[in-house]
Structures are given as structure tokens and as C-alpha cells.
Amino acid sequence: MGGLKCKMCGSNLDIDDSITVCKCEKCGTSQTVPDIEDDKELKLFERAGRLRFNCDFDKAAGIYNTITDSYPEEAEGYWGLILCKYGIEYADNASGKKVPVCHRISYDSVMDDEDFELVMENSDSESRAIFREEAKIIEENRKKYIQIAESEQPYDIYISYRAKDDNGDKTAVSEIAGHLYNKLTSARYRVFLSEAALKGKKQSDCEPYIYSALNSANVMLALGTSYDDYNNVWVKNEWNRYLEIAEKNKNKCLIPCYKDVDEYDIPKEFAGLKVCQLGNDDTFNNIMAEIADVVKQESVNQPAPEPEKAEPAEEIELEEIEIIEPVDINKLLDEGFSAISDKNWKKANKLFFHVLDEEPDNSKAYWGQLLVQQECTNAREMADNLYLQVIGNTSDNTYELEIRDRRQEIKDKYPVANLLSEEEYANLFDVHFNYQSGVENTKSAIAANNEHYILSDNELFKRAKQNADDEVAAGIEEFVANVNRHLDEILKNVTEQEQQEIEAARQQETAYFSKLEDAFKKADDMANANLSNSEAEYQKDHDSWEYERDNLEEARQQWVKDVEEKQKEHDEWLAVNGAAIEEWNAKKKEYNDNKQKLEYELKRLQEDKGFIEGFMAGAKAAKKDKEIMNVRIELSRLALPKEPIMPKEPVIPPEPALRREPEKPDYDIMIGRNDVLDTFRSLMA
């Protein structure tokens, strides 16, 4: 079997068909191999193995999923998914042996993974032992990495970037990363930058530190200046994993930050995310504004570990933020809200930041930043946008309509129902009519909103509310009132919809029981008609029998007279034709006797001839032939005398007898039970 490569070193494997375990001649590692059924499966394993060997685990996992769908009994496909899930790359240890290195650790045990269970289920005893040993090594590494990860200090921000290009040279984006790192750490954020955090560590030892940072950081800045920056295997591994974490934890945020990148070169996974353009005057301010809304302020105020300083940026186009000298606060606020009216969000945000530089507790500035964050011009518009978040995850529940038990009522009304078995009759009423309703979920969403308001966790909302003056308090009150108004309208609408759904279900119930009663009525009418016809036929037959019974004696007397008359006719007939009959019988007897005698003689002569032909001369045989011929002539001359033509012999009539009294059929026969039930079932089909 050609085409398969060693999972550890990538060398070609020389293996025979139908084996499940082999040894690599180059690295000496014993390993399992798939039982290839066709060229398609071989090509899939080749492609998946090549991707996994290049640490492109996401694409490799996609191929392994195709393999498990097409070849569900192939254990090697499920094992490939395990290797991709835990990011397994094989490297040489101190003794030169290939051992698994994890690039994607997880809190989930390998031994409990459902794909590993399918590996065990679909492998033979020899390959199963190797799979288990490999899994134990991966599990031990996972546990060790988790311990390291849990001992690490948490981060606020994770900077994801490509440090070096394919030639090993430092990339342009790495300079931007270093510049941002220095800026953010100066602002007392805890920032993960691989160049600083992983300094001095081997690549095979980096995973627990990366894993810890990915899980603790509330923001990832995904930097890029080209297609290759975002699609580098290790960079893609970072932002892909972070997106998976953010999908489960809505408090985490990935912010793509790019410069000179064509829209077609931006990963499709970034669609819908807020982005920051690098290389303009507001770059750092915009990034800081986005981070401030996600990273909790209290974490920023905690002492941060002394950061490893990245190399200072040289010849970089990023400009320092331009500081506007303090001016009239009210003027800045007016300009900020005017910019909001024009939907110039960046300008407004910048102005509100200036206000907060002067007055950190200014509620109007926080309220303005909240409007900017939500991209709304006023409280009503923000309410119109945000109330949907309260019921955004609600869905309709399925409820079962309560149905009145009508079993006894219908059985009393239609006797034919008693013909059905208890089970079959009960099944007719085992019907369910469902309706959809979002009332309970909507009420729960509203109650949850009342208990924990929609913006309760929003830092800008909390600060605006905490220091609100009359104007801001009025805006908040208007906002809350509008959200509640929207929710009340939704509850009213879903309640009306529920009533319509219930009414539709009731109509279905009415239609079903109308059909059921109609079927029973038709079956009952058919049974009654059959019963009426059967009783009429029986009565007619019984009346006939009673008539025969009542007239039997008279019939017998008439029969005696008829017998005497026929006997007299018979005697007269016999007197006239008796002599002719006797003469005919005598001639017939004589004919039969002669025929029997000649046939016997013919048979004897034929037997004698057969005996003579065996050992005597031909003359004697010829004599026998002559004798046989004479007998046959005599037989041919025999003729049965012509039977005399006589009048028909009188027939004595049979004695009259009363037939058996007809019995009334049982009820099932009279109503045609089977036909009635078949009719009912066809009507309900």
C-alpha cells in the first residue's frame, strides 16, 4: 500500500494490505495504519496527514471529519481528529525518540473524548493497545500543561501577530506589535506578546503559556499587514482558538487591527467584528477606546508584573496621540453630542475622552461614549436597538394542548366501538395537538432583565448612572422606559400569537374528533344495516321452515298415495315388459359368457405361441398363429343382441322429510364484524 507516511517523522511507509500496525524503517516507531478501502480514502489520509504534519490542524480536522463520515468504521480517522484537537506534533526527545508535543491543550481529558471512544470501538486488539499508550502520553502532557497554565498570571490583552517571515526575517507587523505592547503596558494593562512572554522558551514548551493567556485575556488584537500575516499556521491557530473561546464567553473580544490589507485578504471569520485601521492619527486612541469597554477597570488598577520591554519601534508610521489642551467642558460635550447627531462616532469618542481626562466622573461624557459604543444618536434609538438583546436568545417552546378524555362518551354513543380491542381503541385517543408559544421565555427574559438590567455589566452605563445629573438621569430613565415599552409590546404580541396557536390546535382537535365520530357513525350505520338484513333473511328462512313443518303430514299422506300409484304403474309395466327383459338379459349373459371364453382361449394360445417360439420349430409356431387367427375371427363374429325398446320404468318418489331448523347466526356474523372494522379503519387512515 503506497502513499501513507509515518505520523511521527513523515517518511514513506512500506506496508502490506490488511495490516493495522507497522514499524517506520526511518524513525523506528511502531504505529497504527488505516485499512484503506479505495483510492479516495488513501488520498484523503494523504492530504490530512500532510496538513497535520504542517501543524494546520483546523484544515486537517476538516479532512478527518470527511473520512469519518465516509468510512465510519475506520478508527484512524477518529484518531486523526484527536491529534488535531490537541494539536499534536511529534518531536525528538533527549534520547532521540519521537514523542507527542501538544500545541492545543484543553481541560477535556483525552481518555473521555467521544472520538477516542470511537477509536477504541473500531480498532482491533493490537492497534487498540498502541492507541491507548499514545493517548496516555498525550493525557500526561495535557495534565502537566494545565498545571503550568493555571499557575500563570492572567492577562488583559493578547497581541497576535507573525513575528518572522518564511525567510526567518523580522516582519513589519512585529514592529507594530512591539510599539503597541510598550504603549499598553505603560497604560498598566497586562499584555501577552510572544516575543516577551515566551523569551528563552523552546517552541515545544510554549503551549501552556499561550493557552493560559488565550483563556485569561479579555481582548485579542489580531495584527496584520498582509494576507500571510493572518494565515500563517501559528497565527491562525491563535485567533481561531480565541474565537472559539469568545463564542462561549461573550465578555471576550477579538479586534482585527490591520494596515494596507485588501478586504479579500482578511479572514472571513473576522466578518462582523469591529476593526481598527493602523497607521492613522487616531489608531492608538481607537484601540484604547475599544479596549476600555471590554477590559474591566479594576484589573487595570491592579499591579501588573514588570513587563519585558520589546524592542522599540523604529521608522514606524504610527503617530503619537495628539493631546488637545483642556477647554470648556460644556463646549466639548456639546461638540461631542453634535458629532453624535452627525454619526461621526470617532470624533465624538475623541471629544468625550478629552472631557474624561479633565473630569473622570463626568456622567454626560460616559453617556455620550455609551451612545457612541452603541452607534445610536439618542436614548430612544439605543432602546430600539438594545431591547432585542433581551429577547434575542428567546425561542418558542412546544406545548401540548390539554384534550378532554372522550373515550367512554364515544363508546356509549357508538356500540360498534366495542368491536375494537382495548389497545386499538385506546390508540385512537392517544393523540397530541401541539402549539408553539414564546410567552414563558419572553416573561423569563423580561424578569431576568428586571433583575439584571441589559447594560448592568457595561462599564460606561454604570459610570453614567453612578454620577448622573438630572439631564443624564432623564436620558437613562427614557432609555429604560423605552426598553420596557418594547418588551411589553413584545409580550403582548407573543401572548396574542399564543392564543392564535392554541385556537389552531383546538381546530385540529375538533377536526380530528369530528372525523373520528363520523367514522364511528358510518361503521355503526353499516353494522345496523347488516344486522337488519341478516335478521330479515333469517326470519324468512325460519318462516319457510315452519311452513314446511306445519304441512309435513299432509305431504306424507300425499306421498303414500303417490307411492301406491307408482307401484301399480310399475307392476303393470313389469307385466308387459317382463318377458322381453328376461329374454334380453339371457342373450346378454350368453354373449358375455362366449366373449369371456374366447378371450381366455386367445390369451392361452398367445402364451403357448410364446413358449413354442423359444425352442421349437417354426411349423408349430405357425400352427399356433392359425389357431389364434381362428379365435379372433370368432370373437369378431360375436355381436350383442339389440336391446329391446321399452317404456320408461316408473320411479317411486322419495319419502318427504323435514329439514333441520335454521339457526340464528351470532352477532359478529350478522353485523359483518370484519367488513365493518375494515371500513372504519379505512375512514381513519
MOPE-V846438 format. One record per pair of residues at least 12 apart in sequence whose ideal C-beta (glycine too) atoms are under 8 Angstrom apart, sorted by the first residue. I is the first residue (numbers start at 1). J is the second residue. If there is no record, write none. Layout:
# MOPE-V846438
i = [I/I]
j = [J/J]
This chain:
# MOPE-V846438
i = [1/1/1/1/1/1/3/3/3/3/4/4/4/4/4/4/4/5/5/5/5/6/6/6/6/6/7/7/7/7/8/8/8/8/8/8/9/9/9/9/9/9/10/11/11/11/11/13/15/17/18/19/20/20/20/20/20/20/20/21/21/21/21/27/29/29/30/31/32/32/32/32/32/32/32/33/34/34/34/34/35/37/40/41/41/41/41/44/44/44/44/45/45/45/47/48/48/48/48/48/49/51/52/52/52/52/54/55/55/55/55/55/55/56/56/57/57/57/57/57/57/57/58/58/58/58/60/60/61/61/61/61/63/64/64/64/64/64/65/67/68/68/72/73/74/75/75/75/75/75/75/75/75/78/78/78/78/78/79/79/79/81/82/82/82/82/82/82/82/85/85/85/85/86/86/86/86/86/86/86/86/87/87/87/87/87/87/88/88/88/88/88/89/89/89/91/99/100/100/100/100/101/101/101/102/102/102/102/102/103/103/104/104/104/104/105/105/105/105/105/105/105/105/106/107/109/109/110/110/110/110/111/111/111/116/116/119/120/144/145/145/145/146/147/148/148/148/149/149/149/149/149/150/152/152/152/152/152/153/153/154/154/154/154/154/155/155/155/155/155/155/155/156/156/156/156/156/156/156/156/156/156/157/157/157/157/157/157/157/157/157/157/157/157/158/158/158/158/158/158/158/158/158/158/159/159/159/159/159/159/159/159/159/160/160/160/160/160/160/160/160/161/161/161/161/161/161/161/161/161/162/162/162/162/162/162/162/163/163/163/165/166/171/171/172/173/173/173/173/173/174/175/175/175/176/176/176/176/176/176/176/176/177/177/177/177/178/178/178/178/178/178/179/179/179/179/180/180/180/180/180/181/181/181/181/182/182/182/182/183/184/185/185/187/187/188/188/188/189/189/189/189/190/190/190/191/192/192/193/194/194/195/195/196/196/196/196/197/197/197/198/199/210/214/214/214/214/215/217/217/218/218/218/218/218/218/218/219/219/219/219/219/219/219/219/220/220/220/220/220/220/220/221/221/221/222/222/222/222/222/222/222/223/223/223/224/224/224/224/224/224/225/225/225/225/225/226/226/226/227/227/227/229/230/230/230/230/230/231/236/239/239/239/240/242/243/251/251/252/253/253/254/254/255/255/255/255/255/255/255/256/256/256/256/257/257/257/257/257/258/258/258/259/259/259/260/274/276/278/279/279/281/281/281/282/282/282/283/283/284/284/284/285/285/285/285/286/286/289/289/289/292/293/293/293/293/296/297/324/326/326/326/329/329/329/329/332/332/332/332/333/333/333/333/333/333/333/335/336/336/336/336/336/336/337/339/340/340/340/340/341/343/343/345/345/348/348/348/349/349/351/352/352/352/352/352/353/361/361/361/362/363/363/363/363/363/363/363/363/364/364/364/364/366/366/366/366/366/367/367/367/367/367/367/369/370/370/370/370/370/370/373/373/374/378/379/379/379/379/379/380/380/380/382/383/383/383/383/383/383/383/384/384/386/386/386/387/387/387/387/387/387/389/390/390/390/390/390/390/390/391/391/391/391/391/391/393/394/394/394/394/394/395/395/396/396/396/396/397/397/397/397/397/398/398/398/399/399/399/399/400/400/400/401/401/401/401/401/401/401/401/403/403/403/403/405/406/406/407/407/407/410/410/410/411/413/413/414/414/414/414/414/415/415/416/416/416/416/416/416/416/417/419/419/419/420/428/428/431/431/433/433/433/433/433/434/435/435/435/435/435/436/437/437/437/437/438/438/438/439/439/439/439/442/442/442/442/443/445/446/446/449/449/453/454/464/515/515/516/518/519/519/519/520/522/522/522/523/523/523/523/523/526/526/526/526/527/527/527/528/530/530/530/530/530/531/531/531/534/534/534/534/535/538/538/538/541/542/542/545/545/545/545/548/548/549/552/552/555/556/556/559/559/559/562/563/563/566/566/566/566/567/569/570/570/570/573/573/573/576/577/577/577/580/580/581/581/583/584/584/584/587/587/588/588/591/591/591/591/594/595/595/598/598/598/598/599/601/602/602/602/602/605/605/605/605/606/608/609/609/609/609/612]
j = [15/16/17/33/36/42/42/43/45/46/33/34/36/42/45/46/49/46/49/50/53/24/26/27/29/31/31/49/83/90/24/27/29/31/90/98/24/26/27/29/90/98/53/24/25/26/27/33/33/36/35/33/32/33/35/123/124/126/127/33/126/127/130/98/97/98/130/130/75/76/79/123/127/130/131/76/74/75/76/77/74/71/70/67/70/71/74/63/66/67/70/67/76/80/63/60/63/64/67/80/80/63/80/83/84/88/233/87/89/103/233/234/237/233/236/83/84/85/87/103/104/237/84/236/237/240/80/84/80/81/84/85/80/77/78/80/81/84/81/80/81/118/122/122/122/118/119/120/121/122/123/127/131/115/116/118/119/122/115/119/131/115/110/113/115/116/119/135/138/104/106/113/115/102/103/104/105/106/110/138/142/102/103/104/105/207/237/100/101/102/103/138/101/103/204/204/137/134/137/138/141/141/204/207/138/141/142/145/207/207/237/207/211/237/241/141/142/145/146/149/207/208/211/142/146/139/142/135/138/139/142/135/136/139/131/135/131/132/208/207/208/211/208/208/208/209/212/208/209/211/212/215/212/208/209/212/213/216/190/305/190/212/216/217/299/190/191/192/212/213/216/217/189/190/191/217/218/219/291/295/299/300/184/189/190/191/192/217/218/219/220/221/291/295/191/192/213/214/217/219/220/221/238/242/177/180/181/191/192/193/220/221/223/220/221/222/223/235/238/239/242/173/174/176/177/222/223/224/229/235/174/224/228/229/232/234/235/177/194/195/228/228/225/229/225/223/224/225/226/229/195/313/314/316/223/225/257/259/278/313/316/318/193/195/223/310/193/195/310/311/312/313/312/313/316/318/221/223/257/284/287/193/196/307/310/309/310/312/313/284/291/304/307/288/300/300/301/304/291/295/300/304/299/304/305/307/213/217/310/206/210/310/311/307/308/309/310/209/213/308/210/308/238/238/241/242/245/245/242/252/251/252/253/294/295/296/299/252/253/254/255/290/291/294/295/238/239/242/252/253/254/255/255/257/287/235/239/254/255/256/257/270/257/258/278/256/257/258/259/261/266/258/259/260/261/278/260/261/265/261/262/265/261/258/261/265/266/267/267/267/254/267/269/269/254/269/294/457/294/290/294/270/273/273/274/275/276/287/290/291/270/273/275/276/275/276/277/278/287/275/277/278/277/278/279/279/290/290/318/317/318/319/321/322/321/346/350/318/319/318/320/321/321/349/350/353/346/349/349/353/369/459/373/458/459/460/459/459/354/354/357/358/355/358/359/362/351/352/354/355/351/352/355/362/364/365/368/351/348/351/352/355/365/368/368/351/368/371/372/377/377/375/377/372/375/368/371/372/369/372/368/365/366/368/369/372/369/463/466/467/467/463/464/465/466/467/468/469/472/464/469/471/472/460/461/463/464/467/460/464/468/472/475/476/460/382/455/458/460/461/464/458/460/386/475/475/476/478/479/482/478/479/482/479/478/479/480/482/483/485/486/482/486/454/455/483/454/482/483/486/487/490/454/445/446/448/449/454/483/487/441/442/445/446/487/490/445/438/441/442/444/445/438/441/436/437/438/441/436/437/438/440/441/434/435/436/434/435/436/437/432/433/434/432/433/434/435/502/505/506/509/431/432/433/509/429/429/513/425/426/429/516/517/520/425/517/520/517/520/521/523/524/524/527/520/523/524/527/671/676/680/520/673/676/677/677/516/684/509/512/505/506/508/509/512/505/498/501/502/504/505/501/494/497/498/501/494/497/498/491/494/495/498/487/490/491/494/491/487/487/491/483/487/480/483/476/683/684/684/683/680/683/684/680/679/680/683/676/677/679/680/683/672/675/676/679/671/672/676/671/670/671/672/675/676/667/670/671/665/669/670/671/670/662/664/665/662/661/662/658/659/661/662/658/659/658/656/658/656/655/656/653/655/656/653/652/653/650/651/652/653/652/650/649/650/652/647/649/650/647/644/646/647/644/646/644/646/644/641/643/644/640/641/640/641/638/639/640/641/638/635/638/631/634/635/638/635/631/628/631/632/635/624/627/628/631/628/624/621/624/625/628/624]
